[in-house]
Amino acid sequence: MTRLALLVALWSRFKNEARMVWGMLRDPGAPTVAKVIAIVALLYIISPVDLVSDAIPVLGWIDDGLVLTGLLWLAYRFLPAELYEALRRRAGIHNDNVIEGEAERVA
């Protein structure tokens, strides 16, 4: 996979996840704990306080990505299975785009 193709795939994944989080935050059926975790994840990204400073090239960004990924994974785990699937469909995330860890969640 070329670097450009990788960047396009990552950007597409980012947009889909952003749509899914936005849908979760707006859905009245989503548990409050899932919404709070998603908000904490977003606040961590924009916060100047990090585990690894963003002034350190690459490592600071990797830190943000890992924390964001972990917190969103946790937020998704609190969603009822039906709501999780509905949000995935609305966000345009299809089962052929599932990563290994999410495959168990769907089953």
PASEBA-1860 file (N, C-alpha, C; in nm, 3 decimals):
! residues 107
1> MTRLALLV> 0.085/-0.117/0.000/0.000/0.000/0.000/0.090/0.124/0.000 ~ 0.062/0.215/-0.089/0.142/0.337/-0.096/0.107/0.428/0.021 ~ 0.193/0.523/0.045/0.169/0.617/0.155/0.043/0.699/0.132 ~ 0.022/0.738/0.009/-0.099/0.816/-0.023/-0.224/0.733/0.002 ~ -0.222/0.607/-0.040/-0.337/0.520/-0.018/-0.360/0.499/0.131 ~ -0.254/0.488/0.209/-0.266/0.472/0.353/-0.326/0.597/0.416 ~ -0.281/0.714/0.373/-0.337/0.839/0.425/-0.484/0.854/0.390 ~ -0.521/0.817/0.270/-0.662/0.824/0.228/-0.745/0.728/0.312
9> ALWSRFKN> -0.696/0.607/0.337/-0.768/0.510/0.418/-0.783/0.559/0.562 ~ -0.676/0.617/0.617/-0.683/0.670/0.754/-0.780/0.786/0.763 ~ -0.779/0.874/0.664/-0.870/0.988/0.664/-1.015/0.940/0.655 ~ -1.040/0.841/0.572/-1.174/0.786/0.559/-1.219/0.724/0.691 ~ -1.131/0.650/0.754/-1.163/0.589/0.884/-1.192/0.696/0.989 ~ -1.111/0.802/0.990/-1.130/0.912/1.084/-1.267/0.977/1.066 ~ -1.305/1.003/0.941/-1.435/1.064/0.914/-1.549/0.974/0.959 ~ -1.538/0.844/0.934/-1.642/0.751/0.975/-1.654/0.745/1.127
17> EARMVWGM> -1.540/0.741/1.196/-1.543/0.738/1.343/-1.601/0.867/1.399 ~ -1.567/0.980/1.338/-1.621/1.109/1.383/-1.773/1.111/1.366 ~ -1.823/1.058/1.254/-1.968/1.050/1.233/-2.033/0.960/1.335 ~ -1.966/0.850/1.369/-2.021/0.757/1.465/-2.028/0.820/1.605 ~ -1.921/0.890/1.645/-1.921/0.956/1.775/-2.028/1.065/1.778 ~ -2.037/1.143/1.673/-2.139/1.249/1.667/-2.279/1.189/1.679 ~ -2.303/1.080/1.609/-2.432/1.013/1.618/-2.459/0.960/1.758 ~ -2.357/0.906/1.822/-2.372/0.854/1.957/-2.405/0.967/2.055
25> LRDPGAPT> -2.337/1.080/2.040/-2.361/1.193/2.131/-2.502/1.250/2.113 ~ -2.555/1.242/1.994/-2.689/1.299/1.967/-2.802/1.200/1.993 ~ -2.771/1.071/2.003/-2.875/0.970/2.019/-2.922/0.963/2.164 ~ -3.053/0.981/2.188/-3.102/0.976/2.326/-3.096/0.837/2.387 ~ -3.083/0.734/2.304/-3.077/0.597/2.355/-2.938/0.554/2.398 ~ -2.838/0.635/2.369/-2.700/0.600/2.407/-2.683/0.623/2.557 ~ -2.618/0.529/2.625/-2.596/0.546/2.769/-2.510/0.669/2.799 ~ -2.541/0.733/2.910/-2.468/0.853/2.950/-2.320/0.824/2.968
33> VAKVIAIV> -2.287/0.708/3.022/-2.146/0.676/3.046/-2.068/0.672/2.914 ~ -2.129/0.621/2.808/-2.063/0.617/2.677/-2.040/0.758/2.625 ~ -2.139/0.845/2.644/-2.126/0.984/2.599/-2.016/1.056/2.678 ~ -2.011/1.034/2.808/-1.910/1.099/2.891/-1.770/1.054/2.850 ~ -1.753/0.925/2.825/-1.622/0.874/2.783/-1.581/0.935/2.649 ~ -1.676/0.947/2.556/-1.645/1.007/2.426/-1.606/1.154/2.441 ~ -1.674/1.225/2.529/-1.640/1.366/2.553/-1.503/1.378/2.617 ~ -1.471/1.289/2.711/-1.337/1.289/2.772/-1.231/1.264/2.666
41> ALLYIISP> -1.258/1.173/2.573/-1.162/1.145/2.466/-1.139/1.270/2.381 ~ -1.246/1.339/2.346/-1.231/1.460/2.265/-1.159/1.570/2.342 ~ -1.189/1.583/2.470/-1.120/1.683/2.552/-0.971/1.652/2.565 ~ -0.936/1.524/2.573/-0.796/1.486/2.582/-0.721/1.530/2.456 ~ -0.786/1.514/2.342/-0.721/1.549/2.215/-0.692/1.698/2.208 ~ -0.785/1.782/2.255/-0.763/1.927/2.243/-0.690/1.986/2.363 ~ -0.673/1.906/2.468/-0.607/1.954/2.589/-0.456/1.969/2.567 ~ -0.398/2.074/2.624/-0.252/2.088/2.614/-0.178/1.993/2.708
49> VDLVSDAI> -0.250/1.932/2.802/-0.189/1.837/2.896/-0.200/1.697/2.837 ~ -0.087/1.634/2.812/-0.083/1.501/2.753/0.009/1.411/2.833 ~ -0.004/1.280/2.810/0.092/1.187/2.868/0.229/1.209/2.806 ~ 0.232/1.229/2.675/0.354/1.262/2.602/0.326/1.393/2.528 ~ 0.410/1.492/2.549/0.387/1.624/2.491/0.383/1.618/2.338 ~ 0.294/1.698/2.281/0.286/1.707/2.135/0.408/1.778/2.076 ~ 0.489/1.840/2.162/0.612/1.904/2.115/0.714/1.800/2.069 ~ 0.699/1.677/2.116/0.787/1.568/2.072/0.727/1.512/1.944
57> PVLGWIDD> 0.795/1.534/1.832/0.739/1.490/1.704/0.707/1.340/1.704 ~ 0.604/1.304/1.643/0.552/1.169/1.622/0.505/1.104/1.752 ~ 0.587/1.098/1.855/0.547/1.032/1.979/0.426/1.099/2.044 ~ 0.421/1.230/2.041/0.307/1.302/2.097/0.180/1.273/2.021 ~ 0.190/1.258/1.891/0.072/1.228/1.808/0.028/1.083/1.827 ~ 0.126/0.994/1.839/0.093/0.853/1.862/0.021/0.838/1.995 ~ 0.070/0.909/2.096/0.007/0.909/2.227/-0.139/0.953/2.216 ~ -0.165/1.062/2.148/-0.303/1.110/2.131/-0.389/1.006/2.060
65> GLVLTGLL> -0.335/0.947/1.956/-0.409/0.847/1.880/-0.442/0.724/1.963 ~ -0.347/0.678/2.042/-0.371/0.559/2.124/-0.474/0.586/2.234 ~ -0.462/0.701/2.299/-0.559/0.734/2.403/-0.699/0.752/2.343 ~ -0.708/0.822/2.231/-0.837/0.840/2.164/-0.896/0.706/2.125 ~ -0.817/0.620/2.065/-0.865/0.489/2.023/-0.914/0.407/2.142 ~ -0.837/0.406/2.248/-0.875/0.330/2.367/-1.003/0.380/2.431 ~ -1.015/0.511/2.443/-1.135/0.567/2.505/-1.259/0.546/2.418 ~ -1.245/0.560/2.287/-1.360/0.537/2.200/-1.399/0.389/2.201
73> WLAYRFLP> -1.301/0.301/2.205/-1.330/0.157/2.215/-1.412/0.131/2.342 ~ -1.370/0.191/2.452/-1.441/0.175/2.578/-1.584/0.231/2.569 ~ -1.598/0.348/2.510/-1.731/0.408/2.494/-1.821/0.317/2.411 ~ -1.768/0.259/2.304/-1.848/0.172/2.218/-1.891/0.046/2.293 ~ -1.810/-0.001/2.386/-1.844/-0.122/2.462/-1.967/-0.101/2.550 ~ -1.996/0.021/2.588/-2.112/0.051/2.671/-2.241/0.062/2.589 ~ -2.229/0.068/2.459/-2.348/0.081/2.375/-2.420/-0.052/2.361 ~ -2.554/-0.051/2.362/-2.627/-0.174/2.329/-2.592/-0.218/2.186
81> AELYEALR> -2.590/-0.348/2.163/-2.548/-0.401/2.033/-2.630/-0.344/1.918 ~ -2.761/-0.329/1.938/-2.846/-0.278/1.829/-2.811/-0.133/1.795 ~ -2.787/-0.053/1.899/-2.751/0.087/1.877/-2.613/0.097/1.811 ~ -2.521/0.014/1.855/-2.387/0.013/1.797/-2.394/-0.015/1.647 ~ -2.471/-0.116/1.610/-2.485/-0.151/1.468/-2.555/-0.040/1.390 ~ -2.658/0.020/1.448/-2.729/0.129/1.380/-2.637/0.248/1.358 ~ -2.556/0.280/1.458/-2.462/0.392/1.443/-2.356/0.361/1.338 ~ -2.310/0.237/1.333/-2.212/0.197/1.231/-2.271/0.214/1.091
89> RRAGIHND> -2.395/0.171/1.074/-2.458/0.183/0.942/-2.474/0.330/0.904 ~ -2.522/0.412/0.999/-2.540/0.555/0.971/-2.408/0.624/0.941 ~ -2.300/0.578/1.002/-2.169/0.639/0.981/-2.103/0.589/0.853 ~ -2.160/0.487/0.791/-2.103/0.435/0.667/-1.993/0.333/0.690 ~ -1.990/0.273/0.810/-1.889/0.171/0.839/-1.954/0.036/0.813 ~ -1.897/-0.039/0.718/-1.954/-0.167/0.679/-1.873/-0.280/0.741 ~ -1.933/-0.398/0.749/-1.868/-0.512/0.813/-1.739/-0.553/0.744 ~ -1.724/-0.522/0.615/-1.599/-0.557/0.548/-1.486/-0.463/0.589
97> NVIEGEAE> -1.519/-0.357/0.664/-1.420/-0.260/0.711/-1.393/-0.279/0.860 ~ -1.431/-0.395/0.914/-1.417/-0.421/1.058/-1.276/-0.465/1.088 ~ -1.219/-0.409/1.193/-1.088/-0.456/1.237/-1.109/-0.573/1.331 ~ -1.005/-0.648/1.359/-1.020/-0.772/1.433/-1.088/-0.755/1.568 ~ -1.053/-0.655/1.644/-1.111/-0.635/1.775/-1.260/-0.607/1.770 ~ -1.306/-0.543/1.664/-1.448/-0.510/1.651/-1.527/-0.631/1.603 ~ -1.461/-0.728/1.540/-1.532/-0.845/1.490/-1.598/-0.920/1.604 ~ -1.531/-0.927/1.719/-1.589/-0.994/1.834/-1.708/-0.916/1.887
105> RVA> -1.704/-0.784/1.880/-1.811/-0.697/1.930/-1.938/-0.719/1.849 ~ -1.922/-0.738/1.718/-2.035/-0.754/1.629/-2.102/-0.889/1.653 ~ -2.023/-0.991/1.679/-2.075/-1.127/1.696/-2.154/-1.146/1.824
END
